[in-house]
Amino acid sequence: MRKKLNGVQKVAVLLLSLGPTLSPKILKQFNEAEIERISMEIANTTKVDKAMADEVMEEFMVLTEAQRYILEGGIEFAKELLEHTVGNQKANDIIKRLKETSQIRPFTFMRQSDPKQLVNLISQEHPQTIALILSYLNSEQASLVLSSLPEAMQANIAKRIAIMERTSPDILKEIEGVLREKLSSVAHQDFTSAGGIPCVVEILNKVDRGTEKLILEQLEVDDPNLAEEIRKRMFIFEDVINLDDPSIQRIIREVETRDLAMAMKGSSEEVKERILKNLSKRAGEMLKEDLEFMGPLRLREVEEAQQKIVAVIRKLDEVGEIIISRGGEDAIVF
């Protein structure tokens, strides 16, 4: 480029080039500190040279394509395709940059594998090793593998994923080597993060109901606090929009009107509209009046009200009065 740009400057140029519709969707993927730096750079950028914008866009597209190649077939596959597109030297530079910025996650080569093959491959490994591998797979694939593992192992592995924090790159390399791994992605990192409660929640949200129930029941015996924290995150108030109308109507009959109004105070317009749609005209008008005259509420009060309703939803789901969709259970027979 005519002017050497750093990473923040390139992001600013890219967002300015994409315009106000797409840019916010990309910007919200960054953390607060990064958003502040990028926003400051955008504010200080008065004019973007077209040639510079074109080069930034081209670089972004090449890196995105390279990342897709890696996810599809690993580093060697990506390198081979990139060499045909941009030449040997530039392909090497791109792969090196992706490694250095931690955009290549461990066990990439396994993401294209059939879950049944993965079960056969890892079922004899130590539960901690299995937990580590599943935490790096996409949640849908990980849920299928977890469901296919012996029942006696499932809760143990789920717990290990939930409490997992950091893993040294040396351990990752060793495991990848044992599994005939095809790439080395952590050469430039001190540590890499994986697992955690959000990870196990995402996996459990996609397993079948029987597997989910078994795992949570065993976790309640082994670690009640962890089990409760996982349960809280598996269905949030905003997820009510994913329920059918009869289920929403059943929930409304079970909750206090004030709790419902307080919960809706902090929800999206889509959630409010969906709930109001399932009330009678009179009840809907009364609820709107409650919302209007309720005034400001503490965030803690709103969250407590939402959690009360979520508890009711979980209870109704457990006894079969409503259905929360799970992985492999979308089909309903009447």
Residue frames as qw, qx, qy, qz and C-alpha x, y, z in Angstrom:
[[0.000, 0.887, 0.462, 0.000, 0.00, 0.00, 0.00],
 [0.304, 0.713, -0.069, 0.628, 1.09, 3.60, -0.54],
 [0.279, -0.612, 0.413, -0.614, 0.62, 4.20, 3.19],
 [0.405, 0.033, -0.895, 0.187, 1.45, 1.41, 5.59],
 [0.577, -0.475, -0.054, -0.662, -1.66, 0.80, 7.71],
 [0.094, -0.210, 0.889, -0.397, -1.81, -0.98, 11.03],
 [0.069, -0.288, -0.953, -0.061, -4.57, -3.44, 11.92],
 [0.075, 0.611, 0.551, -0.564, -6.93, -0.88, 13.47],
 [0.164, 0.513, -0.237, -0.809, -6.55, 1.45, 10.49],
 [0.135, 0.044, -0.864, -0.484, -7.33, -1.38, 8.09],
 [0.012, -0.468, -0.865, 0.182, -10.48, -2.27, 10.03],
 [0.109, 0.626, 0.248, -0.731, -11.55, 1.38, 9.96],
 [0.181, 0.362, -0.531, -0.745, -11.03, 1.57, 6.19],
 [0.092, -0.151, -0.957, -0.232, -12.90, -1.70, 5.69],
 [0.034, 0.566, 0.728, -0.386, -15.90, -0.55, 7.76],
 [0.150, 0.590, -0.016, -0.793, -16.02, 2.81, 6.01],
 [0.155, 0.221, -0.734, -0.623, -15.98, 0.99, 2.68],
 [0.062, -0.279, -0.957, -0.046, -18.77, -1.40, 3.67],
 [0.252, -0.428, -0.276, -0.823, -21.09, 1.39, 4.74],
 [0.344, -0.305, 0.450, -0.766, -23.58, 1.90, 7.61],
 [0.865, -0.085, -0.144, -0.472, -25.66, -1.23, 7.01],
 [0.902, 0.088, -0.401, 0.135, -22.96, -3.92, 7.20],
 [0.298, 0.535, -0.510, 0.604, -20.38, -2.16, 9.37],
 [0.505, -0.488, 0.372, -0.607, -22.30, -2.30, 12.70],
 [0.976, -0.076, -0.058, -0.194, -22.78, -6.07, 12.32],
 [0.771, 0.317, -0.375, 0.405, -19.02, -6.51, 12.00],
 [0.046, 0.609, -0.399, 0.684, -18.08, -3.96, 14.65],
 [0.702, -0.479, 0.181, -0.496, -20.16, -5.65, 17.36],
 [0.956, 0.034, -0.274, 0.094, -17.98, -8.77, 17.02],
 [0.443, 0.434, -0.458, 0.637, -15.10, -6.91, 18.70],
 [0.476, -0.507, -0.574, 0.432, -14.68, -6.34, 22.43],
 [0.092, -0.948, -0.277, 0.124, -15.30, -2.94, 24.02],
 [0.404, -0.664, 0.275, 0.566, -11.67, -1.82, 24.00],
 [0.418, 0.061, 0.655, 0.627, -11.30, -2.73, 20.33],
 [0.162, 0.769, 0.581, 0.212, -14.57, -1.01, 19.41],
 [0.209, -0.912, -0.085, 0.342, -13.34, 2.15, 21.12],
 [0.408, -0.449, 0.471, 0.640, -10.04, 2.11, 19.23],
 [0.338, 0.319, 0.720, 0.515, -11.72, 1.38, 15.89],
 [0.048, 0.873, 0.486, 0.016, -14.38, 4.04, 16.44],
 [0.277, -0.809, 0.103, 0.508, -11.70, 6.60, 17.29],
 [0.391, -0.188, 0.616, 0.658, -9.84, 5.72, 14.10],
 [0.236, 0.588, 0.694, 0.342, -13.02, 6.02, 12.03],
 [0.093, -0.925, -0.299, 0.214, -13.76, 9.39, 13.62],
 [0.297, -0.719, 0.303, 0.551, -10.27, 10.61, 12.73],
 [0.411, 0.054, 0.710, 0.569, -10.49, 9.37, 9.14],
 [0.299, 0.586, 0.134, -0.741, -11.88, 12.10, 6.92],
 [0.648, 0.574, -0.264, -0.425, -11.19, 10.58, 3.51],
 [0.757, -0.171, 0.619, 0.119, -10.37, 7.10, 2.21],
 [0.176, 0.528, -0.604, -0.571, -8.38, 6.78, -0.98],
 [0.876, 0.215, -0.033, -0.430, -10.20, 4.44, -3.40],
 [0.644, 0.437, -0.625, 0.068, -7.04, 2.49, -4.24],
 [0.034, -0.338, 0.776, -0.531, -6.33, 2.01, -0.54],
 [0.686, -0.011, 0.375, -0.623, -9.91, 0.91, 0.13],
 [0.852, 0.325, -0.301, -0.278, -9.69, -1.60, -2.73],
 [0.441, 0.422, -0.750, 0.255, -6.45, -3.07, -1.35],
 [0.301, -0.225, 0.688, -0.620, -7.88, -3.39, 2.16],
 [0.810, 0.135, 0.148, -0.551, -11.00, -5.08, 0.79],
 [0.761, 0.397, -0.504, -0.099, -8.92, -7.46, -1.32],
 [0.173, 0.383, -0.804, 0.422, -6.74, -8.35, 1.68],
 [0.540, -0.102, 0.520, -0.654, -9.83, -8.98, 3.79],
 [0.868, 0.245, -0.080, -0.425, -11.35, -11.24, 1.15],
 [0.604, 0.430, -0.665, 0.089, -8.13, -13.23, 0.70],
 [0.053, -0.303, 0.785, -0.538, -7.75, -13.77, 4.46],
 [0.695, 0.026, 0.346, -0.629, -11.39, -14.80, 4.77],
 [0.846, 0.339, -0.313, -0.268, -11.03, -17.23, 1.89],
 [0.377, 0.437, -0.770, 0.273, -7.83, -18.63, 3.41],
 [0.358, -0.204, 0.678, -0.609, -9.59, -19.19, 6.72],
 [0.837, 0.174, 0.097, -0.510, -12.40, -21.04, 4.90],
 [0.701, 0.430, -0.567, -0.046, -9.87, -23.25, 3.10],
 [0.081, 0.380, -0.807, 0.444, -8.24, -24.12, 6.43],
 [0.584, -0.053, 0.517, -0.623, -11.57, -25.07, 8.00],
 [0.857, 0.310, -0.111, -0.397, -12.41, -27.24, 5.00],
 [0.941, 0.245, -0.216, 0.091, -9.18, -29.11, 4.62],
 [0.765, -0.486, 0.028, 0.421, -6.40, -27.93, 6.91],
 [0.170, -0.812, 0.244, 0.502, -3.30, -25.82, 6.39],
 [0.377, -0.198, 0.720, 0.549, -1.75, -27.79, 3.54],
 [0.315, 0.594, 0.713, 0.202, -5.01, -27.73, 1.62],
 [0.028, 0.946, 0.202, -0.254, -5.34, -23.97, 2.17],
 [0.300, -0.649, 0.429, 0.553, -1.72, -23.34, 1.19],
 [0.421, 0.100, 0.766, 0.476, -2.09, -25.33, -2.03],
 [0.239, 0.769, 0.579, 0.129, -5.21, -23.42, -3.09],
 [0.119, -0.929, -0.024, 0.348, -3.73, -20.06, -2.14],
 [0.441, -0.383, 0.539, 0.606, -0.57, -20.76, -4.16],
 [0.360, 0.405, 0.703, 0.460, -2.70, -21.12, -7.29],
 [0.033, 0.899, 0.434, 0.051, -4.45, -17.84, -6.49],
 [0.114, -0.989, 0.092, 0.020, -1.79, -15.48, -5.12],
 [0.534, 0.631, -0.505, 0.247, 1.51, -17.31, -5.61],
 [0.776, -0.122, -0.538, 0.305, 3.82, -19.24, -3.29],
 [0.311, 0.159, -0.397, 0.848, 5.35, -16.33, -1.36],
 [0.365, -0.307, 0.044, -0.878, 2.09, -14.57, -0.63],
 [0.802, -0.274, -0.450, -0.281, 0.41, -17.86, 0.32],
 [0.654, -0.067, -0.554, 0.511, 3.16, -18.51, 2.88],
 [0.050, 0.212, -0.264, 0.939, 2.77, -14.98, 4.26],
 [0.581, -0.337, -0.198, -0.714, -1.00, -15.40, 4.63],
 [0.826, -0.242, -0.509, 0.006, -0.71, -18.73, 6.44],
 [0.493, 0.050, -0.478, 0.726, 1.95, -17.28, 8.73],
 [0.173, -0.283, 0.122, -0.935, -0.23, -14.29, 9.59],
 [0.727, -0.341, -0.329, -0.497, -3.22, -16.48, 10.38],
 [0.760, -0.154, -0.546, 0.318, -1.09, -18.54, 12.74],
 [0.319, 0.124, -0.363, 0.867, 0.32, -15.49, 14.48],
 [0.336, -0.234, 0.065, -0.910, -3.10, -13.95, 15.05],
 [0.259, 0.021, 0.878, -0.401, -4.55, -17.19, 16.45],
 [0.625, 0.255, -0.075, -0.734, -7.14, -17.49, 13.70],
 [0.654, 0.160, -0.713, -0.196, -6.33, -21.18, 13.22],
 [0.676, -0.453, 0.355, -0.461, -7.83, -23.26, 15.98],
 [0.173, -0.328, 0.928, -0.008, -6.53, -26.69, 17.03],
 [0.419, 0.192, 0.881, -0.106, -8.13, -29.89, 15.68],
 [0.421, 0.484, -0.153, -0.752, -9.29, -28.16, 12.50],
 [0.255, 0.239, -0.856, -0.382, -8.70, -31.36, 10.55],
 [0.059, 0.199, 0.949, -0.239, -11.35, -33.13, 12.67],
 [0.341, 0.381, 0.303, -0.804, -14.17, -30.71, 11.82],
 [0.554, 0.326, -0.445, -0.624, -14.80, -32.35, 8.48],
 [0.138, 0.120, -0.982, 0.044, -14.91, -35.84, 10.00],
 [0.606, -0.376, -0.537, -0.451, -18.05, -37.88, 10.53],
 [0.472, -0.595, 0.360, -0.542, -19.10, -37.82, 14.24],
 [0.981, -0.147, 0.036, -0.119, -19.18, -41.64, 14.33],
 [0.770, 0.388, -0.283, 0.420, -15.57, -41.75, 13.16],
 [0.007, 0.661, -0.383, 0.645, -14.64, -39.21, 15.82],
 [0.780, -0.459, 0.191, -0.381, -16.28, -41.31, 18.52],
 [0.983, 0.053, -0.072, 0.159, -14.21, -44.30, 17.46],
 [0.543, 0.568, -0.276, 0.553, -11.12, -42.12, 17.32],
 [0.003, -0.554, 0.404, -0.728, -11.37, -40.48, 20.74],
 [0.766, -0.463, -0.198, -0.399, -13.56, -42.75, 22.91],
 [0.883, -0.186, -0.306, 0.302, -10.52, -44.47, 24.46],
 [0.320, 0.495, -0.263, 0.764, -8.82, -41.19, 25.33],
 [0.237, -0.266, -0.623, 0.696, -8.78, -39.71, 28.82],
 [0.035, 0.799, 0.598, -0.044, -12.00, -37.73, 29.58],
 [0.173, -0.781, 0.014, 0.600, -9.98, -34.50, 29.87],
 [0.238, -0.202, 0.637, 0.705, -8.55, -35.08, 26.40],
 [0.124, 0.513, 0.792, 0.307, -12.02, -35.74, 24.98],
 [0.077, -0.855, -0.394, 0.328, -13.35, -32.60, 26.68],
 [0.224, -0.589, 0.283, 0.723, -10.53, -30.55, 25.19],
 [0.196, 0.071, 0.756, 0.620, -11.20, -31.87, 21.67],
 [0.047, 0.672, 0.731, 0.109, -14.97, -31.30, 21.89],
 [0.137, -0.804, -0.227, 0.533, -14.47, -27.74, 23.10],
 [0.131, -0.460, 0.439, 0.761, -12.66, -26.93, 19.84],
 [0.160, 0.293, 0.834, 0.439, -15.22, -28.54, 17.52],
 [0.311, -0.250, -0.186, -0.898, -18.32, -26.69, 16.38],
 [0.441, -0.130, 0.590, -0.663, -21.21, -27.17, 18.82],
 [0.843, 0.183, -0.075, -0.500, -23.36, -29.27, 16.48],
 [0.700, 0.346, -0.622, 0.054, -20.58, -31.75, 15.79],
 [0.059, 0.328, -0.753, 0.567, -19.54, -31.81, 19.45],
 [0.636, -0.095, 0.353, -0.680, -23.12, -32.52, 20.57],
 [0.887, 0.215, -0.282, -0.295, -23.37, -35.51, 18.23],
 [0.520, 0.358, -0.714, 0.304, -20.08, -36.91, 19.51],
 [0.198, -0.281, 0.638, -0.689, -21.02, -36.34, 23.17],
 [0.782, -0.007, 0.133, -0.608, -24.38, -38.06, 22.68],
 [0.872, 0.269, -0.389, -0.129, -22.65, -41.09, 21.13],
 [0.214, 0.456, -0.755, 0.421, -20.10, -41.56, 23.91],
 [0.457, -0.283, -0.828, 0.159, -20.88, -44.02, 26.76],
 [0.361, -0.794, -0.297, -0.390, -23.46, -42.55, 29.15],
 [0.736, -0.551, -0.200, 0.338, -21.14, -43.05, 32.10],
 [0.558, -0.036, 0.086, 0.825, -18.67, -40.61, 30.52],
 [0.158, 0.694, 0.417, 0.566, -21.02, -37.88, 29.32],
 [0.350, -0.915, -0.184, -0.080, -21.58, -35.86, 32.50],
 [0.700, -0.477, 0.134, 0.515, -17.91, -36.11, 33.43],
 [0.497, 0.215, 0.371, 0.755, -16.86, -34.73, 30.05],
 [0.023, -0.820, -0.374, -0.432, -19.51, -31.99, 30.14],
 [0.518, -0.832, -0.088, 0.180, -18.24, -30.88, 33.53],
 [0.661, -0.263, 0.245, 0.659, -14.64, -30.82, 32.31],
 [0.317, 0.521, 0.391, 0.689, -15.65, -28.62, 29.36],
 [0.235, -0.888, -0.320, -0.232, -17.53, -26.27, 31.67],
 [0.545, -0.806, 0.068, 0.223, -14.63, -25.71, 34.08],
 [0.758, 0.136, 0.216, 0.600, -11.92, -25.68, 31.43],
 [0.042, -0.926, -0.029, 0.374, -10.05, -22.41, 31.11],
 [0.284, 0.820, -0.448, -0.215, -6.66, -22.51, 29.44],
 [0.961, -0.006, 0.228, 0.153, -4.53, -25.20, 27.85],
 [0.263, -0.686, 0.460, 0.498, -0.86, -24.83, 27.06],
 [0.626, 0.602, -0.316, -0.381, 0.11, -25.16, 23.38],
 [0.050, 0.440, -0.897, -0.003, 2.54, -27.98, 24.25],
 [0.459, 0.113, 0.816, -0.332, -0.33, -30.15, 25.45],
 [0.651, 0.579, 0.136, -0.472, -2.38, -29.30, 22.38],
 [0.392, 0.630, -0.617, -0.263, 0.50, -30.24, 20.09],
 [0.159, -0.254, 0.946, -0.126, 1.00, -33.52, 21.90],
 [0.570, 0.317, 0.643, -0.402, -2.68, -34.45, 21.61],
 [0.598, 0.670, -0.110, -0.426, -2.81, -33.42, 17.97],
 [0.177, 0.549, -0.801, -0.162, 0.25, -35.54, 17.30],
 [0.351, -0.018, 0.909, -0.223, -1.33, -38.61, 18.91],
 [0.580, 0.536, 0.503, -0.352, -4.43, -38.07, 16.78],
 [0.575, 0.192, 0.533, 0.590, -2.27, -37.82, 13.64],
 [0.102, 0.870, 0.244, -0.417, -2.91, -34.13, 13.50],
 [0.656, 0.497, 0.327, 0.464, -2.13, -32.32, 10.27],
 [0.207, 0.787, 0.018, 0.581, -1.33, -28.84, 11.44],
 [0.511, -0.295, -0.430, 0.683, 0.43, -26.84, 14.11],
 [0.001, -0.776, -0.377, -0.506, -1.62, -23.80, 15.04],
 [0.491, -0.859, -0.143, -0.005, -0.34, -22.62, 18.37],
 [0.765, 0.130, -0.125, 0.618, 3.36, -22.04, 17.69],
 [0.214, 0.416, -0.081, 0.880, 3.05, -18.32, 18.37],
 [0.527, -0.654, -0.174, -0.514, 0.76, -18.44, 21.40],
 [0.041, -0.385, 0.747, -0.541, 1.48, -18.67, 25.10],
 [0.292, 0.199, 0.858, -0.374, -1.95, -20.07, 25.88],
 [0.282, -0.154, -0.570, -0.756, -5.18, -20.69, 24.04],
 [0.409, 0.013, 0.550, -0.728, -8.62, -20.51, 25.63],
 [0.449, -0.094, -0.746, -0.483, -11.32, -23.10, 25.11],
 [0.369, -0.346, -0.843, 0.185, -14.22, -24.64, 26.95],
 [0.103, -0.019, 0.315, -0.943, -16.07, -22.89, 29.74],
 [0.346, 0.379, 0.721, -0.466, -19.74, -22.84, 30.66],
 [0.489, 0.567, -0.070, -0.659, -20.87, -21.07, 27.44],
 [0.273, 0.376, -0.813, -0.350, -19.22, -23.84, 25.43],
 [0.038, 0.098, 0.985, -0.138, -20.92, -26.70, 27.28],
 [0.389, 0.475, 0.450, -0.648, -24.27, -24.83, 27.20],
 [0.448, 0.517, -0.374, -0.626, -24.04, -24.50, 23.43],
 [0.212, 0.191, -0.944, -0.165, -23.30, -28.22, 23.14],
 [0.136, 0.237, 0.883, -0.381, -26.08, -29.28, 25.52],
 [0.430, 0.467, 0.166, -0.755, -28.57, -27.07, 23.73],
 [0.545, 0.440, -0.492, -0.517, -28.07, -29.25, 20.65],
 [0.058, 0.116, -0.991, 0.042, -28.01, -32.75, 22.14],
 [0.474, -0.387, -0.666, -0.426, -31.19, -34.78, 22.46],
 [0.501, -0.633, 0.075, -0.585, -33.38, -34.28, 25.54],
 [0.941, -0.298, -0.159, 0.009, -32.47, -37.64, 27.07],
 [0.717, 0.196, -0.244, 0.623, -28.74, -36.95, 26.91],
 [0.007, -0.599, 0.144, -0.788, -29.21, -33.43, 28.29],
 [0.702, -0.570, -0.028, -0.427, -31.29, -34.70, 31.21],
 [0.939, -0.144, -0.207, 0.234, -28.83, -37.48, 32.04],
 [0.541, 0.344, -0.235, 0.731, -25.84, -35.13, 32.01],
 [0.188, -0.602, 0.125, -0.766, -27.51, -32.45, 34.13],
 [0.827, -0.484, -0.117, -0.262, -28.82, -34.96, 36.67],
 [0.878, -0.064, -0.218, 0.422, -25.34, -36.42, 37.12],
 [0.321, 0.459, -0.178, 0.809, -23.83, -32.94, 37.35],
 [0.475, -0.664, -0.031, -0.577, -26.35, -32.02, 40.07],
 [0.909, -0.389, -0.127, 0.078, -25.03, -34.89, 42.17],
 [0.779, 0.074, -0.087, 0.617, -21.38, -34.11, 41.46],
 [0.267, -0.086, -0.072, 0.957, -21.47, -30.29, 41.40],
 [0.095, 0.722, 0.672, -0.134, -24.91, -28.72, 42.11],
 [0.038, -0.771, -0.023, 0.636, -23.72, -25.13, 41.70],
 [0.100, -0.300, 0.658, 0.683, -22.23, -25.83, 38.28],
 [0.129, 0.379, 0.887, 0.229, -25.36, -27.70, 37.19],
 [0.059, 0.798, 0.494, -0.341, -27.57, -24.77, 38.23],
 [0.062, -0.658, 0.246, 0.709, -25.35, -22.25, 36.43],
 [0.112, -0.045, 0.815, 0.567, -25.53, -24.35, 33.25],
 [0.105, 0.579, 0.808, -0.003, -29.33, -24.67, 33.56],
 [0.016, 0.774, 0.236, -0.587, -29.69, -20.89, 33.92],
 [0.006, 0.563, -0.435, -0.702, -27.88, -20.30, 30.66],
 [0.281, 0.101, 0.896, 0.328, -29.55, -23.00, 28.59],
 [0.060, 0.678, 0.631, 0.372, -32.73, -20.99, 28.08],
 [0.158, -0.181, -0.228, 0.944, -32.93, -17.23, 28.49],
 [0.300, 0.580, 0.498, -0.571, -36.02, -15.02, 28.51],
 [0.283, 0.561, -0.338, -0.700, -35.36, -13.72, 24.98],
 [0.001, 0.115, -0.945, -0.305, -35.61, -17.31, 23.71],
 [0.424, 0.387, 0.654, -0.492, -39.38, -17.15, 24.26],
 [0.472, 0.567, -0.212, -0.641, -39.66, -16.04, 20.61],
 [0.234, 0.309, -0.880, -0.273, -38.60, -19.56, 19.61],
 [0.255, 0.176, 0.890, -0.334, -41.61, -21.14, 21.32],
 [0.070, -0.397, -0.721, -0.564, -44.92, -21.75, 19.59],
 [0.303, -0.431, -0.047, -0.849, -48.01, -19.69, 20.46],
 [0.776, -0.446, -0.371, -0.248, -49.76, -22.37, 22.59],
 [0.719, -0.129, -0.420, 0.539, -46.60, -22.71, 24.70],
 [0.143, 0.256, -0.167, 0.941, -46.36, -18.95, 25.23],
 [0.528, -0.463, -0.218, -0.678, -50.04, -18.85, 26.22],
 [0.825, -0.339, -0.445, 0.077, -49.44, -21.67, 28.72],
 [0.536, 0.030, -0.349, 0.768, -46.50, -19.81, 30.24],
 [0.116, -0.400, -0.006, -0.909, -48.48, -16.57, 30.55],
 [0.693, -0.489, -0.333, -0.411, -51.20, -18.39, 32.54],
 [0.830, -0.252, -0.393, 0.304, -48.54, -19.62, 34.96],
 [0.481, 0.059, -0.231, 0.844, -46.73, -16.35, 35.76],
 [0.116, -0.720, -0.418, 0.541, -47.60, -13.22, 37.72],
 [0.391, 0.845, 0.288, 0.225, -48.60, -10.25, 35.57],
 [0.187, -0.955, 0.207, 0.097, -46.17, -7.94, 37.38],
 [0.638, -0.378, 0.564, 0.362, -43.27, -10.37, 36.84],
 [0.624, 0.459, 0.525, 0.352, -44.17, -10.56, 33.16],
 [0.180, 0.969, 0.119, 0.117, -44.28, -6.77, 32.83],
 [0.385, -0.823, 0.369, 0.198, -40.94, -6.36, 34.63],
 [0.703, -0.100, 0.598, 0.372, -39.35, -9.06, 32.49],
 [0.524, 0.666, 0.433, 0.307, -40.61, -7.42, 29.31],
 [0.098, -0.975, 0.020, 0.200, -39.22, -4.06, 30.44],
 [0.279, -0.687, 0.563, 0.365, -35.73, -5.19, 29.51],
 [0.667, 0.156, 0.694, 0.220, -36.60, -7.28, 26.44],
 [0.138, -0.078, 0.532, 0.832, -36.51, -6.59, 22.72],
 [0.497, 0.228, -0.011, -0.838, -39.48, -5.28, 20.76],
 [0.532, 0.126, -0.752, -0.368, -39.74, -8.66, 19.06],
 [0.233, -0.128, -0.899, 0.348, -40.22, -10.41, 22.41],
 [0.226, 0.251, 0.414, -0.845, -42.78, -7.82, 23.55],
 [0.535, 0.220, -0.327, -0.747, -44.78, -8.17, 20.35],
 [0.463, 0.043, -0.872, -0.150, -44.74, -11.97, 20.56],
 [0.094, -0.208, -0.814, 0.534, -46.05, -11.96, 24.13],
 [0.322, 0.297, 0.205, -0.875, -48.71, -9.31, 23.48],
 [0.469, 0.155, -0.624, -0.605, -49.84, -11.29, 20.44],
 [0.447, -0.126, -0.886, 0.001, -50.72, -14.19, 22.74],
 [0.028, 0.263, 0.626, -0.734, -52.82, -12.13, 25.14],
 [0.157, 0.730, 0.661, 0.070, -56.45, -11.16, 24.78],
 [0.215, 0.677, 0.157, 0.686, -57.05, -7.58, 23.63],
 [0.459, -0.838, -0.070, -0.287, -58.03, -6.47, 27.13],
 [0.833, -0.456, 0.063, 0.307, -55.13, -8.26, 28.84],
 [0.655, 0.284, 0.143, 0.686, -52.73, -6.83, 26.28],
 [0.009, 0.797, 0.105, 0.595, -53.94, -3.28, 26.89],
 [0.649, -0.756, -0.001, -0.084, -53.58, -3.73, 30.66],
 [0.846, -0.192, 0.105, 0.486, -50.04, -5.07, 30.26],
 [0.439, 0.538, 0.132, 0.708, -49.10, -2.13, 28.03],
 [0.287, -0.860, -0.060, -0.417, -50.43, 0.23, 30.71],
 [0.812, -0.552, 0.044, 0.185, -48.35, -1.56, 33.36],
 [0.741, 0.125, 0.132, 0.647, -45.25, -1.17, 31.19],
 [0.192, 0.720, 0.151, 0.649, -45.97, 2.49, 30.57],
 [0.396, -0.817, 0.036, -0.418, -46.53, 3.44, 34.21],
 [0.907, -0.275, -0.188, 0.259, -43.90, 1.15, 35.72],
 [0.085, -0.961, 0.263, -0.007, -41.10, 3.66, 35.25],
 [0.388, 0.627, -0.662, 0.132, -37.35, 2.93, 35.41],
 [0.933, -0.347, 0.020, -0.097, -36.26, -0.36, 36.99],
 [0.307, -0.679, 0.656, 0.122, -32.95, -1.61, 38.24],
 [0.542, 0.399, -0.684, -0.282, -31.34, -4.11, 35.89],
 [0.002, 0.160, -0.940, 0.301, -31.16, -6.58, 38.76],
 [0.514, 0.230, 0.528, -0.635, -34.97, -6.42, 39.22],
 [0.678, 0.460, -0.261, -0.511, -35.57, -7.04, 35.51],
 [0.383, 0.380, -0.841, -0.042, -33.16, -9.99, 35.47],
 [0.217, -0.040, 0.858, -0.464, -34.78, -11.51, 38.57],
 [0.649, 0.344, 0.276, -0.620, -38.22, -11.28, 36.96],
 [0.625, 0.486, -0.505, -0.345, -36.91, -12.84, 33.75],
 [0.162, 0.303, -0.925, 0.161, -35.26, -15.63, 35.73],
 [0.482, 0.094, 0.658, -0.571, -38.56, -16.39, 37.51],
 [0.741, 0.443, -0.003, -0.504, -40.27, -16.82, 34.16],
 [0.457, 0.495, -0.730, -0.116, -37.41, -18.92, 32.80],
 [0.169, -0.180, 0.901, -0.358, -37.77, -21.19, 35.84],
 [0.660, 0.291, 0.420, -0.551, -41.47, -21.62, 35.02],
 [0.655, 0.552, -0.362, -0.367, -40.59, -22.38, 31.38],
 [0.215, 0.409, -0.884, 0.070, -38.05, -25.03, 32.43],
 [0.392, -0.003, 0.786, -0.477, -40.58, -26.60, 34.80],
 [0.721, 0.422, 0.179, -0.520, -43.28, -26.77, 32.12],
 [0.527, 0.564, -0.595, -0.224, -40.76, -28.22, 29.68],
 [0.030, -0.323, 0.919, -0.223, -39.68, -30.91, 32.14],
 [0.481, 0.183, 0.742, -0.430, -43.26, -32.10, 32.69],
 [0.275, 0.184, 0.814, 0.477, -43.97, -32.04, 28.96],
 [0.212, 0.751, 0.523, -0.343, -46.58, -29.25, 28.93],
 [0.357, 0.881, -0.153, -0.269, -44.52, -27.18, 26.50],
 [0.908, 0.136, 0.184, 0.351, -41.72, -28.13, 24.13],
 [0.080, -0.870, 0.350, 0.338, -38.35, -26.42, 23.95],
 [0.843, 0.509, -0.173, -0.028, -36.73, -27.55, 20.71],
 [0.570, -0.597, 0.526, 0.207, -33.55, -29.58, 21.14],
 [0.153, 0.516, -0.729, -0.424, -31.08, -31.05, 18.65],
 [0.152, 0.027, -0.963, -0.220, -32.72, -33.83, 16.66],
 [0.069, 0.426, 0.830, -0.353, -36.15, -33.10, 18.17],
 [0.170, 0.200, -0.132, -0.956, -37.60, -30.56, 15.79],
 [0.396, -0.160, -0.732, -0.530, -40.13, -33.05, 14.43],
 [0.345, -0.003, 0.612, -0.711, -43.37, -33.10, 16.44],
 [0.220, -0.200, -0.882, -0.366, -46.07, -35.73, 15.95],
 [0.429, -0.090, 0.256, -0.862, -49.70, -34.84, 16.75]]
